[in-house]
């Protein structure tokens, strides 16, 4: 076993060497995560690089193999690495690009669990969705506009219920984010809007028949936003989505008792 505090290195794909440092604190799997994250942020580990084997990594970091295994499982669940058993070029644990779905899932859960003040969530939505609307107006073609139009048409159908309306409302905002052409802005916008799906549905449910009046206003706002995006007016689209998010928050009883 290496002397405490010593630095070991393990060659990785591409010729770089990863400075695996022994970990000494409790909850060793978290320290394994810290070491891997540090090397990803430093650029020592890149997409496609293979981590040392479980036994070697445990030896380098002076932790148990179970700690390494737990850390790898956590990274795999997040989509940061993929692991395959056996032998050959695809075997072992390889750093992978984080899929958009994994990123939005993590952000969505974080927002849901962190219990941020509603005004903070609304402010974040305004910043992100102004950007999404502007970029969509500048970049979206017919194929990107079609999902936005389909969500609008669904909300316009007679007799659409609260849950269906809310799903289409979410789809409308997500489609604008997707049409922006900026993957990171889209992923953050989608995660934040998805995290609001249940609170919005609950607010619609406690409104009784009044929800139909609010739904009409939401439809009008959505059509106005889409018209600005379709016409290529990014500044107008941003202003309209800003006004829409703020007015919807004011109209919906998010603080109503169960």
Secondary structure, 3 states (H helix, E strand, C coil): CCCCCCEEEEECCCCCEEEEECCCCCCHHHHHHHHHHHHHHHCCCCCCCECCCHHHHHHHHCCCHHHHHHHHHHHHHHCCEEEECCCCCCCEEEECCCCHHHHHHHHHHHHHHHCCCHHHHHHHHHHHHHHHHHHHHHHCCHHHHHHHHHHHHHHHCCCCCHHHHHHHHHHHHHHHHHHCCCHHHHHHHHHHHHHCHHHHHHHHHCCHHHHHHHHHHHHHHHHHHHHHHHCCCHHHHHHHHHHHHHHHHHHCCCCCCC
